Amino acid sequence: MLAENIQEVKKNIEEACKKAGRAPEEVQLIAVSKTKPVEMLQEVYDTGIRDFGENYVQELVDKIEVLPQDINWHMIGHLQRNKVKYIVGKVKLIHSVDSFRLAEEISKEAGRKNVQADILVEVNVALEENKFGFTLENAIEEIEKIAKLSNIRIKGLMTSAPFVANPEENRKYFRQLKQLSVDINAKNIDNVYMDILSMGMTNDYIVAVEEGATMVRVGTAIFGARNYNK
Ligand SMILES: *Cc1c(COP(=O)(O)O)cnc(C)c1O
């Protein structure tokens, strides 16, 4: 069943790429597995998926310990500074860098571990009150500051669009994030690469791919609905 879900998502990504004149290889599918048991992750792994997204540090660390070593883990949830030490060096990419102080802590910890930490800068494009992230207005100046930290590499931008009935409503936000990445690229800031645009979830990943997403974070369409009160 999970294999079929993945096939369906991959097919949709391919079709969206075709429509937009993009190569399907440009889009990385991240299976968002928060709250899901390791058996389900293993099943998804067995279909060939190697990139998993998690939101909670403890759950992420527990899963890293028991699942195959060649998984690329993506931290996509809001990250507290006191938890940074548990994941730096273990995850492939932190998508949710939403403050300079968090970036500073990640860089410090990466320095202690003698690694470079790859991060994305989260932008709250739609200015939702309950969401984290920089604004379209202050993102560039914050990125210029973060870029000076010694053990961080800025690889791109991330956003979570609003939960809407019609995904077309989010197209403008995806377009704005893409435009921001183009603007930042044009500035040629040292240590800043705009290779990754992490945008699109179950509800709106097709539109996000049409607008230039290079990573889509899909949970429900692969694993089914989540139950938070188990
Ligand atoms: C949970 C989550 C997702 C996946 O959401 P679905 O709607 O289940 O696909 C993607 N991105 C972030 C940041 C999330 O927290």
The ligand as an ORCA input file, in Angstrom:
! r2SCAN-3c Opt
* xyz 0 1
  C       4.270     17.554      8.666
  C       5.012     18.404      7.705
  C       5.033     18.127      6.330
  C       4.212     17.033      5.686
  O       2.862     17.371      5.701
  P       1.765     16.530      4.894
  O       0.643     17.464      4.742
  O       1.418     15.351      5.753
  O       2.366     16.114      3.614
  C       5.837     18.916      5.520
  N       6.561     19.938      6.012
  C       6.547     20.251      7.319
  C       7.373     21.386      7.803
  C       5.768     19.496      8.205
  O       5.761     19.836      9.499
*
